[in-house]
């Protein structure tokens, strides 16, 4: 499908797979470039029909209730990132020699459309911490006076960012493993893989395939491949990547950094990577207290963001100013209230075991509220590592038995309350049980280690229900 110029798209038959946050913008952009666009979608509900009508009004063909059949004459598929690679549509495309791109690949191909100057991409991926790190990065870049935005998997369309009238100086790009799978030609200025732990294995098929897709973010990097010193798998991905000549491996660590690393010394975030004579020198960037909240995994996020910003040439002062200006999103280690000397913490965003482990590690004595949809995860390692911090556990959700069984194996002395109800009212019951179990000085921590869709619309609603339930404790 060529270079991405307008003449390449005129009259091209493009199939967009999936409506929604990526499919609708892609269909509109491609139609505007002169392509003949057909959208296919598995669902045929009221929302889908409403979206279809919106696209049909501008001349896009929409086929609802059949996302499996390849439309005749298709020359390219642009897919929503969540569509699994083994779908019949893609099998048919492969047999017909039709390429499949994601919306990220499309944005990458269009970034120089009509001769515009393309902004470099600083990319962030990993199992956990992507959104926070990307937002921190954008805040640091803004503090340096650069026109930037946090885009991609974070919910802001990359297509809008690359095709907007006002060009950006640089983009902070969050990328999921799904998006990377469908972005074969992406080449970042610099990129970070924050961590790797089993997640979305039902989509990727194996941990190896999941890691391979994450590692795509390093391919063709120009300046820096940022990795987590504490997570060897991320460094292995750097070693395996085919990068541009001169691109450096830059580590981040919560310990004192070695040369070509960023780390922490006496409560100070320091840089021994982007300084002269890094064998002897280090640059102070910020204080740990400038990171909010200063939980260990969030300090690691800040170091990764700082590494990417420094790779782009941002001065040390902007790192400090950007971190101070950053406000975390809701439901990420958010302090809800103190009731009778007990802290109530909402980390509903901890939707997998790796995120929950990091959250649990931030507190000493915890009444843990956990459970939901496990997504194929196992919980033995999480429970074994966290057992000594647990005063009690309250379990909710469809797959709570998996956590209960892991607790029986690795923390049999820890009291467990198993709430059978799976309606949204279960959260109030869970918080009331947690209050009964907690003593002064404890932390009641919602860090479910599971997805939310068995009981809630999303993790945001789950966190909101937790906060509402905590608010009712004082009434």
C-alpha positions, -999 to +999 in steps of 0.1 A: +000+000+000+029+023-007+042+054+010+009+068+025+005+097+000-030+106-012-025+091-046-018+057-030-052+057-014-075+069-042-098+041-052-082+015-030-105-011-015-098-011+022-117-032+048-118-018+083-123-046+109-144-034+139-163-003+149-154+016+180-126+039+192-101+029+165-123+016+136-145+047+132-116+072+130-097+049+106-128+045+083-133+082+082-097+090+075-094+064+047-127+075+032-114+111+032-083+100+014-104+086-014-103+049-005-134+027-010-140+017+026-160-013+039-164-017+077-171-052+090-182-058+125-192-089+145-218-072+165-252-060+153-267-043+184-282-009+188-249+008+194-233-008+164-263+003+142-260+038+154-223+039+146-230+023+112-255+049+104-229+076+111-205+061+087-230+053+060-241+089+060-206+099+047-205+071+021-188+043+040-202+008+035-209-011+067-216-048+072-228-057+106-230-092+121-204-107+099-167-099+107-155-133+093-159-129+056-133-110+035-151-085+013-145-091-024-117-070-039-101-061-005-065-048-009-058-039+027-074-046+061-071-021+089-081-038+121-091-028+156-062-039+179-083-064+199-092-086+170-074-119+175-049-130+148-066-164+143-100-148+132-113-163+099-111-128+083-074-127+088-069-163+077-087-154+044-066-123+041-034-143+045-045-168+019-053-140-005-020-121+002-039-091+017-018-072+043-033-065+077-025-033+096-037-019+129-046+017+135-011+024+148+004+011+116-020+033+096-010+064+117+027+056+112+022+053+074+002+086+073+025+107+095+042+124+066+010+128+045+010+158+022+047+165+030+040+173+067+069+171+092+065+140+112+069+142+150+092+116+165+076+089+186+087+080+221+070+047+228+060+029+260+048-006+265+049-033+292+024-054+312+018-027+337+024+010+342+021+020+305-005+048+310+011+064+340+046+063+324+033+078+291+015+105+310+046+113+331+066+114+299+042+139+283+043+160+314+081+161+313+082+170+276+057+198+282+078+211+311+106+213+285+085+236+264+077+210+237+044+206+220+034+171+228+005+147+237+000+114+253-016+092+226-023+057+215-036+030+238-041+058+263-074+066+246-063+095+224-063+087+187-029+085+170-046+093+137-058+126+151-024+134+165-005+127+132-031+144+110-039+174+131-034+209+117-009+219+143+022+196+142+036+182+174+073+184+183+072+148+198+046+123+207+044+102+239+029+069+226+014+042+248+012+009+229-004-024+238+008-058+228-023-060+204-013-027+187+023-037+184+013-071+168-004-051+140+023-025+135+051-041+115+068-010+102+068+012+133+102+026+141+104+048+172+129+074+182+132+056+215+111+031+234+107+014+267+094-020+278+086-015+315+081-051+325+068-084+313+044-108+331+018-132+318-012-113+304-036-116+275-023-151+268-057-161+255-051-136+227-015-142+220-015-180+225+017-181+246+040-161+268+066-163+241+043-147+215+032-120+240+068-111+247+077-111+210+049-086+203+060-064+231+096-066+218+085-052+184+086-017+201+124-018+200+127-027+163+145+001+144+149+024+174+171+053+167+185+066+200+176+044+231+160+011+241+150+016+277+147-016+298+140-026+334+171-038+352+150-058+376+132-076+348+157-095+327+132-104+301+130-067+290+168-066+286+166-098+265+142-081+242+167-053+237+194-078+228+172-094+202+161-062+186+175-049+152+181-013+160+198+016+141+236+020+144+244+039+176+211+032+194+219+025+231+205+002+258+195+023+288+184+006+320+163+019+349+166+006+384+154+014+420+190+008+431+221+030+425+225+031+388+255+018+369+268+037+338+241+038+311+214+036+337+190+058+357+183+050+393+179+061+429+206+073+453+196+086+488+161+095+477+173+112+445+164+101+409+198+103+391+209+098+355+242+081+346+232+075+310+228+109+293+258+127+310+293+134+300+318+108+314+290+086+327+317+063+343+323+090+369+294+115+368+257+115+375+230+141+371+204+147+397+169+147+381+143+149+409+136+137+444+116+106+451+091+129+469+084+145+435+068+113+423+032+108+433+024+084+447+060+074+457+053+036+456+082+016+443+066+007+410+056+043+404+092+054+410+102+029+383+076+044+360+091+079+366+126+066+359+115+051+326+097+083+316+128+103+325+150+080+304+129+085+273+127+122+278+165+124+284+170+104+252+151+131+234+175+157+249+152+171+277+171+190+304+172+177+340+151+206+353+122+196+330+122+160+345+117+174+380+092+200+369+072+175+348+070+150+376+059+176+401+032+188+376+019+152+370-014+142+385-021+104+384-053+091+369-081+078+392-080+042+403-042+040+404-031+036+440-056+064+449-061+072+486-098+073+491-101+079+528-090+071+563-116+055+585-109+047+622-071+047+615-074+024+584-064+037+550-086+027+520-067+025+487-083+022+453-060+004+428-089-010+406-065-005+376-045-035+389-063-059+365-036-086+365-013-103+389+018-083+381+000-050+388-015-064+420+019-076+432+034-041+428+004-026+446+006-051+475+043-045+478+037-008+487+019-016+520+029-035+552-004-048+566-032-053+542-068-064+540-069-072+504-100-071+482-095-092+451-112-111+423-130-108+390-122-123+356-088-141+357-082-140+319-063-173+322-040-161+350-028-182+380-023-167+414+002-189+433+032-167+427+013-135+437+000-150+469+033-166+479+052-133+474+025-112+493+014-136+520+034-120+548+017-086+542-019-100+543-040-096+575-071-109+556-086-112+522-121-105+508-128-122+475-153-111+449-161-120+413-165-149+389-130-164+393-124-158+430-121-195+436-087-195+418-074-169+443-090-188+473-072-220+463-038-202+460-044-187+494-051-221+508-018-234+494+005-205+502-012-185+530-035-209+549-034-189+581-048-157+565-086-153+571-106-153+538-141-140+532-156-154+500-185-133+488-207-154+465-228-126+451-216-112+418-238-081+414-224-047+418-237-045+454-210-070+463-185-042+465-204-026+495-204-059+512-167-064+505-158-030+520-179-037+551-162-071+556-128-054+551-136-029+577-146-056+602-113-074+595-089-044+596-073-029+627-058+006+631-027+010+609-039-014+583-046-007+546-077-019+529-065-023+493-086-029+463-061-045+439-082-071+422-056-089+400-084-095+376-105-078+350-138-062+360-163-071+333-180-099+352-195-074+376-188-039+363-187-020+331-149-015+335-123-010+362-133+027+365-168+017+377-153-009+400-131+018+416-160+042+418-181+016+436-153+010+460-150+047+468-188+050+472-188+021+496-159+036+516-179+068+518-208+050+533-187+036+562-189+069+580-226+073+576 
